[in-house]
């Protein structure tokens, strides 16, 4: 079976059927992981098309897909562009075509929709005044359309999972910041334009959202804002960027356009514009570092507890939780954490042999487990994210002793921890 057939089979059939047929074909967990990550050599037809996306809540949206001519030559990357409030995919469609052609990137333009029934509205007006101000919006959740769009591209197009860029304008920039802080392991770069961390900060500092800001240290950021923006003050971007600079972000670029307003065109992001040229130069050759020996992560809930090969679970949603995890060797890990009841390790071969003991130290308590690769685990993780770099053959969970520890080191930057982020 070739990689494209394997990916299609994992998504089209239920897990039990997939596992049964793979076992019958003699495909094991390590081999399956390698096949799912291999290029499928699927030819892509250049042009613009519309795709219907459906999320787990049954909501549907239309996404415009632009495939460049250069995608025929080698495995393209992915650029996801999130539009602003009161706009749609067609408003941002004219942008980034030239950059995508030169960088060989498929561009995805999803359309935002109303939140699922019963979900909390993400913006200030909706929360304060209710249904009168309910509008289509982006939500920083795994099940919203930005990550649904990425999963679609990874599953259905032969794209490079290590060249995935998330960009957003205005409301889309707020989403880009928040998705980058929660799910940064999916992206090689995040590009917020004319936005900020939280719309609540029009009323004062949003300390809850800012708790996640150190997560952005692991994600290359190119931030653009207009100095004359009267809709979203440049102070939104300056504050977040300034804090990340203070923390020592190793791959951060801030571009403030002196006469720029809120419009994307005024930010010189059109073809031939200075800002777009600088972004293109900054993106050139940038790849995600999918395998990190050290992971720092914070979470406000279990929905974004995972970072690469470690995960926070049973997160205290009042205080949030933090994690510093270090892989000392393929069979040895050290984890420090607070605010979570449990932590998980995602283990993979071929560096580990079946039955090999793995030592894990969690807040000083040492446990030893044995590596038992499992085909079902690989299939289920691929069905969840369609990201071969986030696959694992075994997930091991540990109870956290001293879970209320307050000595949080996740904001302490070590160049070695983040130097490979680009």
WOZI-V751315 format. One record per helix or strand. SS is the DSSP state (@ for helix, = for strand). FROM is the first residue (numbers start at 1). LEN is the number of residues. If there is no record, write none. Layout:
ss=[SS:SS]
from=[FROM:FROM]
len=[LEN:LEN]
This chain:
ss=[@:@:@:=:=:@:=:@:@:=:=:@:=:@:=:@:=:@:@:@:=:@:=:@:@:=:@:=:=:=:=:=:=:=:@:@:=:@]
from=[3:15:29:47:60:69:77:89:97:105:113:124:137:145:164:171:189:199:207:213:221:234:252:265:274:294:302:306:310:321:332:340:357:365:375:388:394:415]
len=[10:10:9:8:8:4:6:4:7:6:1:10:1:12:6:16:5:4:4:6:6:14:6:3:10:6:3:2:6:9:7:8:6:6:11:3:6:7]
